[in-house]
Amino acid sequence: MNAGVRGDTTAGGLKRFETALPPDTRILILELGANDGLRGVAVSAIENNLSAMITRAEARGIRVVLCGMMVPPHHGWNYALAFHDLFPRLAARHGALLVPFLLQDVALNADLNGPDGIHPNKAGAARIAETIWPYLERLLND
């Protein structure tokens, strides 16, 4: 089930977390934070929100695949680096699987994005699925 909301932030995801996951959820692919990063939300707030969602998932026995993201340095290089570093830190802290960069080979590729140049088109979504599959497959085979 896709519970994503276009333009969503980690704060929004956290608010609707419990209602977004059906009771029988076994695996969560958590991909939030890019919109926060583009808006310059404090990295600590992003990290706290994602950590809270992972903790709630763990409490329900849900295994997590955390999808890392990157942001351009619109808010400075220090911010962009801190944002990038939060995903591996969270994955290590919670023992979650980490997809290092969800948009690998998709970001900045005009053939894989829609007219806005940011949101993936159908071909881009297929490439993202290929990126995530090896991580998801590991959990399905455990």
Protein Blocks (a to p, Z undefined) as FASTA:
>chain_A
ZZbdehiafklmmmmmmmmpcfklcbdcddehjlmmmnopafklmmmmmmmmmmmmmmno
pacddddddddfknojklmmmmmmmmmmmmmmnopacdfblkgokgopaklccfkomacc
fklmmmmmmmmmmmmmmmmmZZ
